[in-house]
Amino acid sequence: MIGLSKKIIIGITGSIAAFKTIQFISDLTKEDYEIEVILTEAGSRFVTPVSIQALTKKRVYIDVFDDDPGTITHVDLVKDADAFLVMPASATTIAKLAHGIADNMLTAAYLAATCPKVIAPAMNVHMFENPVTQRNLKQLVDDGALIVDPDVGLLACGDVGKGKLAKASDVKMILEYAMSEHPLKGYKVVVSAGPTQEAIDPVRFISNHSSGKMGYAIAKAAFTLGADVTLVSGQVALSPLPFIKNVSITSAQDLYEAMIEEAQDADFIIMSAAVADYTPATTATEKIKKNDSDLTLSLKKTKDILYELGQKKPKGQIICGFAMETTDLISNATKKLTKKNADLIIANSLRTAGAGFKTDTNIVTIIDQDGIRPLEIMSKDELGFVILAECLKKREAQS
Ligand SMILES: Cc1cc2nc3c(=O)[nH]c(=O)nc-3n(C[C@H](O)[C@H](O)[C@H](O)COP(=O)(O)O)c2cc1C
């Protein structure tokens, strides 16, 4: 898993958004990251070292001269860091970092750090849009930092515009990207996720329990590993993922059309969507009224998307399908591998606790031409990386 055992330095500056970083730190510590926090003097007016220390179990640094004997903290602290995040980054600190001004613990440590750097600005819209700030941010990008663009919205000062600290989930995605190798750089990965909905009439549909969690985890992992990612998603309760192309679909036919279009130049296709096999033969244009008799629906087959993709597969493209079964999992999944011309099938059983639709974990068996490999239970986030590593191995074996 990407997060485990990584050391992150987090710098907090004098912004009204500083309180959001406390929750961010709390969430990271639960994932087992090692966190060291540096506050600017102004930052310490907005959040206190006491609450941060309680979360990180580490001393919080503010004064560059407040070294323990025998240590030079601003240099020692960053030596083995995996990433340096400034969140929120004020206009003042951004200006200092862009010009190598090292006049406090945060700016001195940033200058001394050789690890990947991520900057999440937060400020008034006019401060953000000011050419001086834009020049400074461009300088930081040219120097190799990753900027998490602020959101547009109502700002604490009452103005509406760009300057709101980016969502924690966006910062986390960029941070994980910054700390990762990028073996999928230059590759296009297309992932399908979630359920399809087959309309009976304008108010009713046939669907399934897919939450989309597995597909979203794969798409997020593909972004972290440097891919150009397209996520074709059915209607789910999850937010669209930032920094990738999100394509929203409703029916199996929509999914078919989107996948055929996106597959043309894809290097990897991962079909984790739960596609309806049957759809109503006709969709009523008006709501079907209740009456005294039973209602029989006539269903017709939908297109077999995995099969169609397998038939059109260009040389070098890797296709990974999913098989969810309640009986004969392995034999059905193995048949699927050959019938659909897929490179690998990820099989999971709805009958196994900890696997399947709505859980945050999964228990799968990977099936390919080399055999059948059952995996231990793991989080869907972690499994996303495992599946992509398997796909990459297949691609490399072909070239
Ligand atoms: C209530 C309040 C809110 C502030 N919010 C921000 C902000 O969101 N972004 C920003 O760049 N500066 C903000 N400032 C101004 C900075 O705190 C000020 O420029 C300070 O010098 C920044 O220093 P630092 O970068 O060393 O933390 C705010 C100031 C006050 C009093």
The ligand as an SDF file (V2000), in Angstrom:
LIG
                    3D

 31 33  0  0  0  0  0  0  0  0999 V2000
   -7.9220   36.3140    9.7890 C   0  0  0  0  0  0  0  0  0  0  0  0
   -6.8000   36.2160    8.7980 C   0  0  0  0  0  0  0  0  0  0  0  0
   -6.8820   35.3020    7.7730 C   0  0  0  0  0  0  0  0  0  0  0  0
   -5.8520   35.1960    6.8450 C   0  0  0  0  0  0  0  0  0  0  0  0
   -5.9750   34.2800    5.8410 N   0  0  0  0  0  0  0  0  0  0  0  0
   -5.0080   34.2030    4.8990 C   0  0  0  0  0  0  0  0  0  0  0  0
   -5.1040   33.2840    3.8410 C   0  0  0  0  0  0  0  0  0  0  0  0
   -6.0560   32.4730    3.7550 O   0  0  0  0  0  0  0  0  0  0  0  0
   -4.1100   33.2490    2.9310 N   0  0  0  0  0  0  0  0  0  0  0  0
   -3.0430   34.0900    2.9820 C   0  0  0  0  0  0  0  0  0  0  0  0
   -2.1900   34.0330    2.0940 O   0  0  0  0  0  0  0  0  0  0  0  0
   -2.9220   34.9630    3.9870 N   0  0  0  0  0  0  0  0  0  0  0  0
   -3.8590   35.0490    4.9460 C   0  0  0  0  0  0  0  0  0  0  0  0
   -3.7350   35.9510    5.9770 N   0  0  0  0  0  0  0  0  0  0  0  0
   -2.5430   36.7950    6.0370 C   0  0  0  0  0  0  0  0  0  0  0  0
   -1.3300   36.0210    6.5300 C   0  0  0  0  0  0  0  0  0  0  0  0
   -1.5910   35.4420    7.7990 O   0  0  0  0  0  0  0  0  0  0  0  0
   -0.1300   36.9300    6.5770 C   0  0  0  0  0  0  0  0  0  0  0  0
    0.2040   37.3170    5.2580 O   0  0  0  0  0  0  0  0  0  0  0  0
    1.0660   36.2640    7.2150 C   0  0  0  0  0  0  0  0  0  0  0  0
    2.1570   37.1510    7.1220 O   0  0  0  0  0  0  0  0  0  0  0  0
    1.4430   34.9710    6.5480 C   0  0  0  0  0  0  0  0  0  0  0  0
    2.6390   34.5170    7.1030 O   0  0  0  0  0  0  0  0  0  0  0  0
    3.1960   33.0430    6.8730 P   0  0  0  0  0  0  0  0  0  0  0  0
    3.1950   32.8080    5.4080 O   0  0  0  0  0  0  0  0  0  0  0  0
    4.5750   33.0870    7.4370 O   0  0  0  0  0  0  0  0  0  0  0  0
    2.3220   32.1290    7.6190 O   0  0  0  0  0  0  0  0  0  0  0  0
   -4.7310   36.0400    6.9520 C   0  0  0  0  0  0  0  0  0  0  0  0
   -4.6280   36.9350    8.0160 C   0  0  0  0  0  0  0  0  0  0  0  0
   -5.6490   37.0250    8.9230 C   0  0  0  0  0  0  0  0  0  0  0  0
   -5.5220   38.0050   10.0400 C   0  0  0  0  0  0  0  0  0  0  0  0
  1  2  1  0
  2  3  1  0
  2 30  2  0
  3  4  2  0
  4  5  1  0
  4 28  1  0
  5  6  2  0
  6  7  1  0
  6 13  1  0
  7  8  2  0
  7  9  1  0
  9 10  1  0
 10 11  2  0
 10 12  1  0
 12 13  2  0
 13 14  1  0
 14 15  1  0
 14 28  1  0
 15 16  1  0
 16 17  1  0
 16 18  1  0
 18 19  1  0
 18 20  1  0
 20 21  1  0
 20 22  1  0
 22 23  1  0
 23 24  1  0
 24 25  2  0
 24 26  1  0
 24 27  1  0
 28 29  2  0
 29 30  1  0
 30 31  1  0
M  END
$$$$
